[in-house]
Amino acid sequence: MSGSAVPPSAQPSAQPAPKRPILLAVIFLAAGVGLAVLAWLPVAEVRHLAANGVRAEARVYSVEEHRRRGVSTYYPIFVFRTADGRVTRERSAVSVSSLEPYRSGRTVEVVYDPADTSTVRPAEAVAEGPGALPWIFGGFALAAFALGALVLFKRPAAKAPASTTGGASRAG
């Protein structure tokens, strides 16, 4: 029959390169930045107090207890005289793990920021440094940055070539 045309065999269309999940990478990188900031803030505050803080003898006025999910944290409230002679009552910027040294009426050495007396900590807490929390947040920040970079820079796996034969060859 003339007139019946056989359509040309369909060429496999070129697949566009798979898009990298940019949004996922941005989320990981933003989380990394946020965690890095959370890691740095307590370090910066302790460094600032260690460099610029003023030491003073303070009397423990009382201790505030904060209960959350059955766990108590304690913040001593100190009364102390600033370098310019003012008497002030301020709550510690950090919680304390043991109440024994902070019983009401006891004297404790504190370090306060002369520009903002509400930033006060026990001198012992300043000497110990910011603790483990910045290291934990820093580790999570590094993990988030690594995951973001992995998502951005990982090459997609090459697809295996499709088989052109549908089964066993038949002779006949």
Secondary structure, 3 states (H helix, E strand, C coil): CCCCCCCCCCCCCCCCCCCCCHHHHHHHHHHHHHHHHHHHHHHHHHHHHHHHCEEEEEEEEEEEEEEECCEEEEEEEEEEECCCCCEEEEECCCCECCCHHHCCCCEEEEEEECCEEEEEEEHHHHHHCCCCHHHHHHHHHHHHHHHHHHHHHCCCCCCCCCCCCCCCCCCC
